[in-house]
């Protein structure tokens, strides 16, 4: 956003990789919470 980013542009491979890693980490975290919650209930 900073450094004068002028509107929409093609994402670089690094940005896509970073976004993928962040989403993966969120999914793993949520999955871990759900599994621990289910194991408590069962």
DAJOKA-V254011 format. One record per pair of residues at least 12 apart in sequence whose C-alpha atoms are under 7 Angstrom apart, sorted by the first residue. I is the first residue (numbers start at 1). J is the second residue. Records with the same first field share a line. If there is no record, write none. Layout:
BEGIN
I = J / J
END
This chain:
BEGIN
none
END
